[in-house]
Amino acid sequence: MDSEFWAYSAGVTALIIVLVVWSAVWKAIALWKAARNSHLAWYIVMLIFNTAGILEIIYIFAFSKAAGRAEK
């Protein structure tokens, strides 16, 4: 019984570490793009809310490219 708990605990810990790294990478890319595009509102929202990378991915693929095309 005790070994099952530790095996489960190790699996959950590994999942959390992967999720934190995943989120941090997407957040860093999205915050950099938002700052570069002068999107202060997006920058603040992404800085405050942790959405496991979902909001950051939406920003990168939908909104940051639209700003880049509008400037050219």
N, CA, C and O atoms as a Tripos MOL2 file, in Angstrom:
@<TRIPOS>MOLECULE
protein
  288   287    72     0     0
PROTEIN
NO_CHARGES

@<TRIPOS>ATOM
      1 N           0.8260   -1.1950    0.0000 N.3       1 MET1
      2 CA          0.0000    0.0000    0.0000 C.3       1 MET1
      3 C           0.8670    1.2540    0.0000 C.2       1 MET1
      4 O           0.5980    2.2040   -0.7360 O.2       1 MET1
      5 N           1.8990    1.2530    0.8220 N.am      2 ASP2
      6 CA          2.7620    2.4230    0.9280 C.3       2 ASP2
      7 C           3.5330    2.6710   -0.3720 C.2       2 ASP2
      8 O           3.7330    3.8190   -0.7680 O.2       2 ASP2
      9 N           3.9680    1.5890   -1.0380 N.am      3 SER3
     10 CA          4.7040    1.7460   -2.2880 C.3       3 SER3
     11 C           3.7980    2.2830   -3.4000 C.2       3 SER3
     12 O           4.2660    3.0120   -4.2750 O.2       3 SER3
     13 N           2.5190    1.9340   -3.3770 N.am      4 GLU4
     14 CA          1.5820    2.4650   -4.3680 C.3       4 GLU4
     15 C           1.4290    3.9700   -4.2220 C.2       4 GLU4
     16 O           1.3520    4.6950   -5.2140 O.2       4 GLU4
     17 N           1.3850    4.4350   -2.9760 N.am      5 PHE5
     18 CA          1.2650    5.8670   -2.7150 C.3       5 PHE5
     19 C           2.4610    6.6170   -3.2760 C.2       5 PHE5
     20 O           2.2980    7.6520   -3.9230 O.2       5 PHE5
     21 N           3.6720    6.0990   -3.0330 N.am      6 TRP6
     22 CA          4.8780    6.7820   -3.4980 C.3       6 TRP6
     23 C           4.9870    6.7460   -5.0190 C.2       6 TRP6
     24 O           5.4620    7.7060   -5.6260 O.2       6 TRP6
     25 N           4.5600    5.6690   -5.6310 N.am      7 ALA7
     26 CA          4.5690    5.5940   -7.0910 C.3       7 ALA7
     27 C           3.5890    6.6000   -7.6780 C.2       7 ALA7
     28 O           3.9020    7.2870   -8.6500 O.2       7 ALA7
     29 N           2.4150    6.6830   -7.0910 N.am      8 TYR8
     30 CA          1.4150    7.6620   -7.5390 C.3       8 TYR8
     31 C           1.9160    9.0770   -7.3160 C.2       8 TYR8
     32 O           1.7630    9.9390   -8.1820 O.2       8 TYR8
     33 N           2.5090    9.3160   -6.1710 N.am      9 SER9
     34 CA          3.0280   10.6400   -5.8350 C.3       9 SER9
     35 C           4.1380   11.0610   -6.8020 C.2       9 SER9
     36 O           4.1950   12.2210   -7.2100 O.2       9 SER9
     37 N           5.0070   10.1380   -7.1640 N.am     10 ALA10
     38 CA          6.0810   10.4510   -8.1030 C.3      10 ALA10
     39 C           5.5080   10.7860   -9.4840 C.2      10 ALA10
     40 O           6.0080   11.6820  -10.1650 O.2      10 ALA10
     41 N           4.4720   10.0770   -9.8900 N.am     11 GLY11
     42 CA          3.8410   10.3600  -11.1840 C.3      11 GLY11
     43 C           3.1860   11.7240  -11.2120 C.2      11 GLY11
     44 O           3.2840   12.4460  -12.2030 O.2      11 GLY11
     45 N           2.5200   12.0760  -10.1320 N.am     12 VAL12
     46 CA          1.8720   13.3870  -10.0420 C.3      12 VAL12
     47 C           2.9270   14.4950  -10.0290 C.2      12 VAL12
     48 O           2.7490   15.5290  -10.6740 O.2      12 VAL12
     49 N           4.0010   14.2870   -9.3130 N.am     13 THR13
     50 CA          5.0790   15.2760   -9.2610 C.3      13 THR13
     51 C           5.6870   15.4820  -10.6430 C.2      13 THR13
     52 O           5.9310   16.6190  -11.0460 O.2      13 THR13
     53 N           5.9300   14.4080  -11.3650 N.am     14 ALA14
     54 CA          6.4770   14.5150  -12.7170 C.3      14 ALA14
     55 C           5.5220   15.2700  -13.6370 C.2      14 ALA14
     56 O           5.9620   16.0900  -14.4440 O.2      14 ALA14
     57 N           4.2420   15.0090  -13.5280 N.am     15 LEU15
     58 CA          3.2410   15.7000  -14.3410 C.3      15 LEU15
     59 C           3.2210   17.1980  -14.0330 C.2      15 LEU15
     60 O           3.1220   18.0210  -14.9430 O.2      15 LEU15
     61 N           3.3130   17.5400  -12.7820 N.am     16 ILE16
     62 CA          3.3250   18.9520  -12.3890 C.3      16 ILE16
     63 C           4.5670   19.6510  -12.9200 C.2      16 ILE16
     64 O           4.4830   20.7850  -13.3920 O.2      16 ILE16
     65 N           5.7130   18.9960  -12.8500 N.am     17 ILE17
     66 CA          6.9520   19.5940  -13.3630 C.3      17 ILE17
     67 C           6.8500   19.8310  -14.8660 C.2      17 ILE17
     68 O           7.2350   20.8950  -15.3520 O.2      17 ILE17
     69 N           6.3400   18.8570  -15.6000 N.am     18 VAL18
     70 CA          6.1690   19.0150  -17.0520 C.3      18 VAL18
     71 C           5.2120   20.1610  -17.3490 C.2      18 VAL18
     72 O           5.4730   20.9580  -18.2510 O.2      18 VAL18
     73 N           4.1180   20.2610  -16.6170 N.am     19 LEU19
     74 CA          3.1420   21.3260  -16.8260 C.3      19 LEU19
     75 C           3.7310   22.7070  -16.5270 C.2      19 LEU19
     76 O           3.4420   23.6670  -17.2410 O.2      19 LEU19
     77 N           4.5330   22.8110  -15.5030 N.am     20 VAL20
     78 CA          5.1670   24.0860  -15.1520 C.3      20 VAL20
     79 C           6.1530   24.5160  -16.2330 C.2      20 VAL20
     80 O           6.1770   25.6830  -16.6230 O.2      20 VAL20
     81 N           6.9580   23.5870  -16.7140 N.am     21 VAL21
     82 CA          7.9170   23.9170  -17.7760 C.3      21 VAL21
     83 C           7.1880   24.3060  -19.0540 C.2      21 VAL21
     84 O           7.5460   25.2910  -19.6990 O.2      21 VAL21
     85 N           6.1580   23.5310  -19.4270 N.am     22 TRP22
     86 CA          5.3400   23.8270  -20.6160 C.3      22 TRP22
     87 C           4.7700   25.2410  -20.5280 C.2      22 TRP22
     88 O           4.8800   26.0220  -21.4730 O.2      22 TRP22
     89 N           4.1660   25.5610  -19.4010 N.am     23 SER23
     90 CA          3.5400   26.8630  -19.2100 C.3      23 SER23
     91 C           4.5690   27.9860  -19.2330 C.2      23 SER23
     92 O           4.3230   29.0390  -19.8200 O.2      23 SER23
     93 N           5.7080   27.7720  -18.6040 N.am     24 ALA24
     94 CA          6.7410   28.8120  -18.5410 C.3      24 ALA24
     95 C           7.2950   29.1460  -19.9200 C.2      24 ALA24
     96 O           7.5370   30.3130  -20.2260 O.2      24 ALA24
     97 N           7.4940   28.1360  -20.7460 N.am     25 VAL25
     98 CA          8.0250   28.3730  -22.0960 C.3      25 VAL25
     99 C           7.0360   29.1960  -22.9210 C.2      25 VAL25
    100 O           7.4220   30.1870  -23.5410 O.2      25 VAL25
    101 N           5.7540   28.7880  -22.9320 N.am     26 TRP26
    102 CA          4.7510   29.5180  -23.7020 C.3      26 TRP26
    103 C           4.5570   30.9320  -23.1540 C.2      26 TRP26
    104 O           4.3880   31.8820  -23.9190 O.2      26 TRP26
    105 N           4.5820   31.0650  -21.8280 N.am     27 LYS27
    106 CA          4.4030   32.3780  -21.2140 C.3      27 LYS27
    107 C           5.5530   33.3150  -21.5940 C.2      27 LYS27
    108 O           5.3190   34.4830  -21.9030 O.2      27 LYS27
    109 N           6.7720   32.8210  -21.5750 N.am     28 ALA28
    110 CA          7.9280   33.6470  -21.9370 C.3      28 ALA28
    111 C           7.8340   34.1310  -23.3810 C.2      28 ALA28
    112 O           8.0830   35.3040  -23.6600 O.2      28 ALA28
    113 N           7.4800   33.2410  -24.2900 N.am     29 ILE29
    114 CA          7.3660   33.6190  -25.7060 C.3      29 ILE29
    115 C           6.2440   34.6410  -25.8950 C.2      29 ILE29
    116 O           6.4300   35.6480  -26.5780 O.2      29 ILE29
    117 N           5.0900   34.3850  -25.2950 N.am     30 ALA30
    118 CA          3.9410   35.2750  -25.4680 C.3      30 ALA30
    119 C           4.1890   36.6400  -24.8320 C.2      30 ALA30
    120 O           3.8290   37.6620  -25.4160 O.2      30 ALA30
    121 N           4.7900   36.6750  -23.6570 N.am     31 LEU31
    122 CA          5.0730   37.9640  -23.0150 C.3      31 LEU31
    123 C           6.0700   38.7700  -23.8420 C.2      31 LEU31
    124 O           5.9380   39.9880  -23.9630 O.2      31 LEU31
    125 N           7.0590   38.0980  -24.4070 N.am     32 TRP32
    126 CA          8.0310   38.7840  -25.2440 C.3      32 TRP32
    127 C           7.3530   39.3810  -26.4800 C.2      32 TRP32
    128 O           7.6180   40.5270  -26.8420 O.2      32 TRP32
    129 N           6.4770   38.6040  -27.1270 N.am     33 LYS33
    130 CA          5.7690   39.1060  -28.3110 C.3      33 LYS33
    131 C           4.8130   40.2450  -27.9560 C.2      33 LYS33
    132 O           4.7100   41.2180  -28.7030 O.2      33 LYS33
    133 N           4.1180   40.1330  -26.8280 N.am     34 ALA34
    134 CA          3.1930   41.1840  -26.4210 C.3      34 ALA34
    135 C           3.9460   42.4780  -26.1220 C.2      34 ALA34
    136 O           3.4960   43.5600  -26.4980 O.2      34 ALA34
    137 N           5.0600   42.3740  -25.4650 N.am     35 ALA35
    138 CA          5.8600   43.5730  -25.1760 C.3      35 ALA35
    139 C           6.4000   44.1860  -26.4590 C.2      35 ALA35
    140 O           6.4010   45.4060  -26.6210 O.2      35 ALA35
    141 N           6.8510   43.3520  -27.3520 N.am     36 ARG36
    142 CA          7.4050   43.8410  -28.6170 C.3      36 ARG36
    143 C           6.3440   44.5040  -29.4900 C.2      36 ARG36
    144 O           6.6430   45.4480  -30.2210 O.2      36 ARG36
    145 N           5.0880   44.0070  -29.4160 N.am     37 ASN37
    146 CA          3.9890   44.5800  -30.1980 C.3      37 ASN37
    147 C           3.2530   45.6910  -29.4590 C.2      37 ASN37
    148 O           2.2470   46.2000  -29.9530 O.2      37 ASN37
    149 N           3.7410   46.0720  -28.2880 N.am     38 SER38
    150 CA          3.1220   47.1190  -27.4540 C.3      38 SER38
    151 C           1.6780   46.7960  -27.0880 C.2      38 SER38
    152 O           0.8260   47.6840  -27.0900 O.2      38 SER38
    153 N           1.3990   45.5360  -26.7760 N.am     39 HIS39
    154 CA          0.0780   45.1070  -26.3340 C.3      39 HIS39
    155 C           0.0770   45.0230  -24.8120 C.2      39 HIS39
    156 O           0.2020   43.9430  -24.2360 O.2      39 HIS39
    157 N          -0.0660   46.1850  -24.1700 N.am     40 LEU40
    158 CA          0.0270   46.2490  -22.7140 C.3      40 LEU40
    159 C          -1.0660   45.4320  -22.0260 C.2      40 LEU40
    160 O          -0.7870   44.7470  -21.0420 O.2      40 LEU40
    161 N          -2.3010   45.4910  -22.5210 N.am     41 ALA41
    162 CA         -3.4000   44.7520  -21.9040 C.3      41 ALA41
    163 C          -3.1370   43.2480  -21.9600 C.2      41 ALA41
    164 O          -3.3200   42.5530  -20.9610 O.2      41 ALA41
    165 N          -2.7110   42.7410  -23.1080 N.am     42 TRP42
    166 CA         -2.3940   41.3210  -23.2260 C.3      42 TRP42
    167 C          -1.2540   40.9540  -22.2820 C.2      42 TRP42
    168 O          -1.3000   39.9180  -21.6190 O.2      42 TRP42
    169 N          -0.2460   41.7930  -22.2230 N.am     43 TYR43
    170 CA          0.9090   41.5350  -21.3640 C.3      43 TYR43
    171 C           0.4780   41.3880  -19.9080 C.2      43 TYR43
    172 O           0.8890   40.4470  -19.2280 O.2      43 TYR43
    173 N          -0.3440   42.3090  -19.4330 N.am     44 ILE44
    174 CA         -0.7910   42.2770  -18.0360 C.3      44 ILE44
    175 C          -1.6530   41.0490  -17.7670 C.2      44 ILE44
    176 O          -1.4740   40.3830  -16.7470 O.2      44 ILE44
    177 N          -2.5820   40.7410  -18.6630 N.am     45 VAL45
    178 CA         -3.4610   39.5830  -18.4690 C.3      45 VAL45
    179 C          -2.6410   38.2920  -18.4330 C.2      45 VAL45
    180 O          -2.8600   37.4420  -17.5690 O.2      45 VAL45
    181 N          -1.7090   38.1440  -19.3560 N.am     46 MET46
    182 CA         -0.9080   36.9200  -19.3930 C.3      46 MET46
    183 C           0.0430   36.8330  -18.2030 C.2      46 MET46
    184 O           0.3710   35.7350  -17.7550 O.2      46 MET46
    185 N           0.4800   37.9570  -17.6970 N.am     47 LEU47
    186 CA          1.3620   37.9660  -16.5380 C.3      47 LEU47
    187 C           0.6190   37.5530  -15.2720 C.2      47 LEU47
    188 O           1.1850   36.8770  -14.4140 O.2      47 LEU47
    189 N          -0.6370   37.9540  -15.1530 N.am     48 ILE48
    190 CA         -1.4140   37.6940  -13.9320 C.3      48 ILE48
    191 C          -2.0130   36.2940  -13.9250 C.2      48 ILE48
    192 O          -1.9180   35.5880  -12.9210 O.2      48 ILE48
    193 N          -2.6300   35.8840  -15.0330 N.am     49 PHE49
    194 CA         -3.3720   34.6200  -15.0590 C.3      49 PHE49
    195 C          -2.5080   33.4680  -15.5690 C.2      49 PHE49
    196 O          -1.8130   33.5940  -16.5770 O.2      49 PHE49
    197 N          -2.5650   32.3580  -14.8630 N.am     50 ASN50
    198 CA         -1.8730   31.1430  -15.2900 C.3      50 ASN50
    199 C          -2.8950   30.1940  -15.8940 C.2      50 ASN50
    200 O          -3.7770   29.6860  -15.2000 O.2      50 ASN50
    201 N          -2.7670   29.9610  -17.1890 N.am     51 THR51
    202 CA         -3.7390   29.1150  -17.8910 C.3      51 THR51
    203 C          -3.0650   27.9100  -18.5340 C.2      51 THR51
    204 O          -3.5750   27.3690  -19.5150 O.2      51 THR51
    205 N          -1.9400   27.4870  -18.0000 N.am     52 ALA52
    206 CA         -1.1940   26.3220  -18.5080 C.3      52 ALA52
    207 C          -0.8110   26.5020  -19.9740 C.2      52 ALA52
    208 O          -0.7310   25.5230  -20.7160 O.2      52 ALA52
    209 N          -0.5800   27.7200  -20.3890 N.am     53 GLY53
    210 CA         -0.1360   27.9870  -21.7450 C.3      53 GLY53
    211 C          -1.2380   28.1970  -22.7530 C.2      53 GLY53
    212 O          -0.9520   28.5560  -23.8950 O.2      53 GLY53
    213 N          -2.4860   27.9890  -22.3800 N.am     54 ILE54
    214 CA         -3.5920   28.0830  -23.3390 C.3      54 ILE54
    215 C          -3.7750   29.5170  -23.8330 C.2      54 ILE54
    216 O          -3.8360   29.7500  -25.0400 O.2      54 ILE54
    217 N          -3.8620   30.4650  -22.9240 N.am     55 LEU55
    218 CA         -4.0390   31.8650  -23.3130 C.3      55 LEU55
    219 C          -2.8340   32.3590  -24.1070 C.2      55 LEU55
    220 O          -2.9820   33.1220  -25.0620 O.2      55 LEU55
    221 N          -1.6580   31.9280  -23.7140 N.am     56 GLU56
    222 CA         -0.4400   32.3420  -24.4050 C.3      56 GLU56
    223 C          -0.4070   31.8110  -25.8370 C.2      56 GLU56
    224 O          -0.0210   32.5330  -26.7560 O.2      56 GLU56
    225 N          -0.8070   30.5620  -26.0300 N.am     57 ILE57
    226 CA         -0.8380   29.9800  -27.3700 C.3      57 ILE57
    227 C          -1.8540   30.7080  -28.2480 C.2      57 ILE57
    228 O          -1.5860   30.9700  -29.4210 O.2      57 ILE57
    229 N          -3.0060   31.0310  -27.6900 N.am     58 ILE58
    230 CA         -4.0190   31.7840  -28.4390 C.3      58 ILE58
    231 C          -3.4690   33.1340  -28.8590 C.2      58 ILE58
    232 O          -3.6510   33.5510  -30.0030 O.2      58 ILE58
    233 N          -2.8000   33.8180  -27.9480 N.am     59 TYR59
    234 CA         -2.2290   35.1260  -28.2880 C.3      59 TYR59
    235 C          -1.1840   34.9950  -29.3960 C.2      59 TYR59
    236 O          -1.2110   35.7500  -30.3690 O.2      59 TYR59
    237 N          -0.2730   34.0450  -29.2520 N.am     60 ILE60
    238 CA          0.8170   33.9060  -30.2210 C.3      60 ILE60
    239 C           0.2850   33.6180  -31.6160 C.2      60 ILE60
    240 O           0.7220   34.2420  -32.5830 O.2      60 ILE60
    241 N          -0.6410   32.6920  -31.7330 N.am     61 PHE61
    242 CA         -1.0830   32.2700  -33.0600 C.3      61 PHE61
    243 C          -2.2260   33.1050  -33.6390 C.2      61 PHE61
    244 O          -2.4500   33.0700  -34.8490 O.2      61 PHE61
    245 N          -2.9480   33.8460  -32.8160 N.am     62 ALA62
    246 CA         -4.0820   34.6080  -33.3370 C.3      62 ALA62
    247 C          -3.8410   36.1140  -33.3240 C.2      62 ALA62
    248 O          -4.1060   36.7850  -34.3210 O.2      62 ALA62
    249 N          -3.3550   36.6470  -32.2340 N.am     63 PHE63
    250 CA         -3.3100   38.0950  -32.0850 C.3      63 PHE63
    251 C          -1.9490   38.7140  -32.3780 C.2      63 PHE63
    252 O          -1.8950   39.8420  -32.8690 O.2      63 PHE63
    253 N          -0.8700   38.0360  -32.1030 N.am     64 SER64
    254 CA          0.4330   38.6550  -32.3550 C.3      64 SER64
    255 C           0.7280   38.7400  -33.8400 C.2      64 SER64
    256 O           1.3710   39.6920  -34.2820 O.2      64 SER64
    257 N           0.2730   37.7690  -34.6210 N.am     65 LYS65
    258 CA          0.4810   37.8120  -36.0640 C.3      65 LYS65
    259 C          -0.3730   38.8840  -36.7160 C.2      65 LYS65
    260 O           0.0650   39.5140  -37.6790 O.2      65 LYS65
    261 N          -1.5680   39.1040  -36.2190 N.am     66 ALA66
    262 CA         -2.4390   40.1430  -36.7680 C.3      66 ALA66
    263 C          -1.8060   41.5090  -36.5880 C.2      66 ALA66
    264 O          -1.9210   42.3610  -37.4690 O.2      66 ALA66
    265 N          -1.1520   41.7320  -35.4840 N.am     67 ALA67
    266 CA         -0.4860   43.0190  -35.2430 C.3      67 ALA67
    267 C           0.7110   43.1710  -36.1680 C.2      67 ALA67
    268 O           0.9730   44.2660  -36.6650 O.2      67 ALA67
    269 N           1.4260   42.1080  -36.4030 N.am     68 GLY68
    270 CA          2.5870   42.1510  -37.2890 C.3      68 GLY68
    271 C           2.2060   42.4530  -38.7230 C.2      68 GLY68
    272 O           2.9280   43.1760  -39.4090 O.2      68 GLY68
    273 N           1.0960   41.9210  -39.1930 N.am     69 ARG69
    274 CA          0.6320   42.1750  -40.5540 C.3      69 ARG69
    275 C           0.0950   43.5890  -40.7190 C.2      69 ARG69
    276 O           0.2340   44.1860  -41.7860 O.2      69 ARG69
    277 N          -0.5160   44.1270  -39.6700 N.am     70 ALA70
    278 CA         -1.1160   45.4670  -39.7520 C.3      70 ALA70
    279 C          -0.0390   46.5370  -39.8480 C.2      70 ALA70
    280 O          -0.2680   47.5900  -40.4440 O.2      70 ALA70
    281 N           1.1330   46.2850  -39.2690 N.am     71 GLU71
    282 CA          2.2060   47.2890  -39.2730 C.3      71 GLU71
    283 C           2.9110   47.3680  -40.6110 C.2      71 GLU71
    284 O           3.4800   48.4120  -40.9300 O.2      71 GLU71
    285 N           2.8970   46.3100  -41.4090 N.am     72 LYS72
    286 CA          3.6500   46.2890  -42.6790 C.3      72 LYS72
    287 C           2.9440   46.9870  -43.7750 C.2      72 LYS72
    288 O           3.4530   47.0500  -44.8950 O.2      72 LYS72
@<TRIPOS>BOND
     1     1     2 1
     2     2     3 1
     3     3     4 2
     4     3     5 am
     5     5     6 1
     6     6     7 1
     7     7     8 2
     8     7     9 am
     9     9    10 1
    10    10    11 1
    11    11    12 2
    12    11    13 am
    13    13    14 1
    14    14    15 1
    15    15    16 2
    16    15    17 am
    17    17    18 1
    18    18    19 1
    19    19    20 2
    20    19    21 am
    21    21    22 1
    22    22    23 1
    23    23    24 2
    24    23    25 am
    25    25    26 1
    26    26    27 1
    27    27    28 2
    28    27    29 am
    29    29    30 1
    30    30    31 1
    31    31    32 2
    32    31    33 am
    33    33    34 1
    34    34    35 1
    35    35    36 2
    36    35    37 am
    37    37    38 1
    38    38    39 1
    39    39    40 2
    40    39    41 am
    41    41    42 1
    42    42    43 1
    43    43    44 2
    44    43    45 am
    45    45    46 1
    46    46    47 1
    47    47    48 2
    48    47    49 am
    49    49    50 1
    50    50    51 1
    51    51    52 2
    52    51    53 am
    53    53    54 1
    54    54    55 1
    55    55    56 2
    56    55    57 am
    57    57    58 1
    58    58    59 1
    59    59    60 2
    60    59    61 am
    61    61    62 1
    62    62    63 1
    63    63    64 2
    64    63    65 am
    65    65    66 1
    66    66    67 1
    67    67    68 2
    68    67    69 am
    69    69    70 1
    70    70    71 1
    71    71    72 2
    72    71    73 am
    73    73    74 1
    74    74    75 1
    75    75    76 2
    76    75    77 am
    77    77    78 1
    78    78    79 1
    79    79    80 2
    80    79    81 am
    81    81    82 1
    82    82    83 1
    83    83    84 2
    84    83    85 am
    85    85    86 1
    86    86    87 1
    87    87    88 2
    88    87    89 am
    89    89    90 1
    90    90    91 1
    91    91    92 2
    92    91    93 am
    93    93    94 1
    94    94    95 1
    95    95    96 2
    96    95    97 am
    97    97    98 1
    98    98    99 1
    99    99   100 2
   100    99   101 am
   101   101   102 1
   102   102   103 1
   103   103   104 2
   104   103   105 am
   105   105   106 1
   106   106   107 1
   107   107   108 2
   108   107   109 am
   109   109   110 1
   110   110   111 1
   111   111   112 2
   112   111   113 am
   113   113   114 1
   114   114   115 1
   115   115   116 2
   116   115   117 am
   117   117   118 1
   118   118   119 1
   119   119   120 2
   120   119   121 am
   121   121   122 1
   122   122   123 1
   123   123   124 2
   124   123   125 am
   125   125   126 1
   126   126   127 1
   127   127   128 2
   128   127   129 am
   129   129   130 1
   130   130   131 1
   131   131   132 2
   132   131   133 am
   133   133   134 1
   134   134   135 1
   135   135   136 2
   136   135   137 am
   137   137   138 1
   138   138   139 1
   139   139   140 2
   140   139   141 am
   141   141   142 1
   142   142   143 1
   143   143   144 2
   144   143   145 am
   145   145   146 1
   146   146   147 1
   147   147   148 2
   148   147   149 am
   149   149   150 1
   150   150   151 1
   151   151   152 2
   152   151   153 am
   153   153   154 1
   154   154   155 1
   155   155   156 2
   156   155   157 am
   157   157   158 1
   158   158   159 1
   159   159   160 2
   160   159   161 am
   161   161   162 1
   162   162   163 1
   163   163   164 2
   164   163   165 am
   165   165   166 1
   166   166   167 1
   167   167   168 2
   168   167   169 am
   169   169   170 1
   170   170   171 1
   171   171   172 2
   172   171   173 am
   173   173   174 1
   174   174   175 1
   175   175   176 2
   176   175   177 am
   177   177   178 1
   178   178   179 1
   179   179   180 2
   180   179   181 am
   181   181   182 1
   182   182   183 1
   183   183   184 2
   184   183   185 am
   185   185   186 1
   186   186   187 1
   187   187   188 2
   188   187   189 am
   189   189   190 1
   190   190   191 1
   191   191   192 2
   192   191   193 am
   193   193   194 1
   194   194   195 1
   195   195   196 2
   196   195   197 am
   197   197   198 1
   198   198   199 1
   199   199   200 2
   200   199   201 am
   201   201   202 1
   202   202   203 1
   203   203   204 2
   204   203   205 am
   205   205   206 1
   206   206   207 1
   207   207   208 2
   208   207   209 am
   209   209   210 1
   210   210   211 1
   211   211   212 2
   212   211   213 am
   213   213   214 1
   214   214   215 1
   215   215   216 2
   216   215   217 am
   217   217   218 1
   218   218   219 1
   219   219   220 2
   220   219   221 am
   221   221   222 1
   222   222   223 1
   223   223   224 2
   224   223   225 am
   225   225   226 1
   226   226   227 1
   227   227   228 2
   228   227   229 am
   229   229   230 1
   230   230   231 1
   231   231   232 2
   232   231   233 am
   233   233   234 1
   234   234   235 1
   235   235   236 2
   236   235   237 am
   237   237   238 1
   238   238   239 1
   239   239   240 2
   240   239   241 am
   241   241   242 1
   242   242   243 1
   243   243   244 2
   244   243   245 am
   245   245   246 1
   246   246   247 1
   247   247   248 2
   248   247   249 am
   249   249   250 1
   250   250   251 1
   251   251   252 2
   252   251   253 am
   253   253   254 1
   254   254   255 1
   255   255   256 2
   256   255   257 am
   257   257   258 1
   258   258   259 1
   259   259   260 2
   260   259   261 am
   261   261   262 1
   262   262   263 1
   263   263   264 2
   264   263   265 am
   265   265   266 1
   266   266   267 1
   267   267   268 2
   268   267   269 am
   269   269   270 1
   270   270   271 1
   271   271   272 2
   272   271   273 am
   273   273   274 1
   274   274   275 1
   275   275   276 2
   276   275   277 am
   277   277   278 1
   278   278   279 1
   279   279   280 2
   280   279   281 am
   281   281   282 1
   282   282   283 1
   283   283   284 2
   284   283   285 am
   285   285   286 1
   286   286   287 1
   287   287   288 2
@<TRIPOS>SUBSTRUCTURE
     1 MET1         2 RESIDUE 1 A MET
     2 ASP2         6 RESIDUE 1 A ASP
     3 SER3        10 RESIDUE 1 A SER
     4 GLU4        14 RESIDUE 1 A GLU
     5 PHE5        18 RESIDUE 1 A PHE
     6 TRP6        22 RESIDUE 1 A TRP
     7 ALA7        26 RESIDUE 1 A ALA
     8 TYR8        30 RESIDUE 1 A TYR
     9 SER9        34 RESIDUE 1 A SER
    10 ALA10       38 RESIDUE 1 A ALA
    11 GLY11       42 RESIDUE 1 A GLY
    12 VAL12       46 RESIDUE 1 A VAL
    13 THR13       50 RESIDUE 1 A THR
    14 ALA14       54 RESIDUE 1 A ALA
    15 LEU15       58 RESIDUE 1 A LEU
    16 ILE16       62 RESIDUE 1 A ILE
    17 ILE17       66 RESIDUE 1 A ILE
    18 VAL18       70 RESIDUE 1 A VAL
    19 LEU19       74 RESIDUE 1 A LEU
    20 VAL20       78 RESIDUE 1 A VAL
    21 VAL21       82 RESIDUE 1 A VAL
    22 TRP22       86 RESIDUE 1 A TRP
    23 SER23       90 RESIDUE 1 A SER
    24 ALA24       94 RESIDUE 1 A ALA
    25 VAL25       98 RESIDUE 1 A VAL
    26 TRP26      102 RESIDUE 1 A TRP
    27 LYS27      106 RESIDUE 1 A LYS
    28 ALA28      110 RESIDUE 1 A ALA
    29 ILE29      114 RESIDUE 1 A ILE
    30 ALA30      118 RESIDUE 1 A ALA
    31 LEU31      122 RESIDUE 1 A LEU
    32 TRP32      126 RESIDUE 1 A TRP
    33 LYS33      130 RESIDUE 1 A LYS
    34 ALA34      134 RESIDUE 1 A ALA
    35 ALA35      138 RESIDUE 1 A ALA
    36 ARG36      142 RESIDUE 1 A ARG
    37 ASN37      146 RESIDUE 1 A ASN
    38 SER38      150 RESIDUE 1 A SER
    39 HIS39      154 RESIDUE 1 A HIS
    40 LEU40      158 RESIDUE 1 A LEU
    41 ALA41      162 RESIDUE 1 A ALA
    42 TRP42      166 RESIDUE 1 A TRP
    43 TYR43      170 RESIDUE 1 A TYR
    44 ILE44      174 RESIDUE 1 A ILE
    45 VAL45      178 RESIDUE 1 A VAL
    46 MET46      182 RESIDUE 1 A MET
    47 LEU47      186 RESIDUE 1 A LEU
    48 ILE48      190 RESIDUE 1 A ILE
    49 PHE49      194 RESIDUE 1 A PHE
    50 ASN50      198 RESIDUE 1 A ASN
    51 THR51      202 RESIDUE 1 A THR
    52 ALA52      206 RESIDUE 1 A ALA
    53 GLY53      210 RESIDUE 1 A GLY
    54 ILE54      214 RESIDUE 1 A ILE
    55 LEU55      218 RESIDUE 1 A LEU
    56 GLU56      222 RESIDUE 1 A GLU
    57 ILE57      226 RESIDUE 1 A ILE
    58 ILE58      230 RESIDUE 1 A ILE
    59 TYR59      234 RESIDUE 1 A TYR
    60 ILE60      238 RESIDUE 1 A ILE
    61 PHE61      242 RESIDUE 1 A PHE
    62 ALA62      246 RESIDUE 1 A ALA
    63 PHE63      250 RESIDUE 1 A PHE
    64 SER64      254 RESIDUE 1 A SER
    65 LYS65      258 RESIDUE 1 A LYS
    66 ALA66      262 RESIDUE 1 A ALA
    67 ALA67      266 RESIDUE 1 A ALA
    68 GLY68      270 RESIDUE 1 A GLY
    69 ARG69      274 RESIDUE 1 A ARG
    70 ALA70      278 RESIDUE 1 A ALA
    71 GLU71      282 RESIDUE 1 A GLU
    72 LYS72      286 RESIDUE 1 A LYS
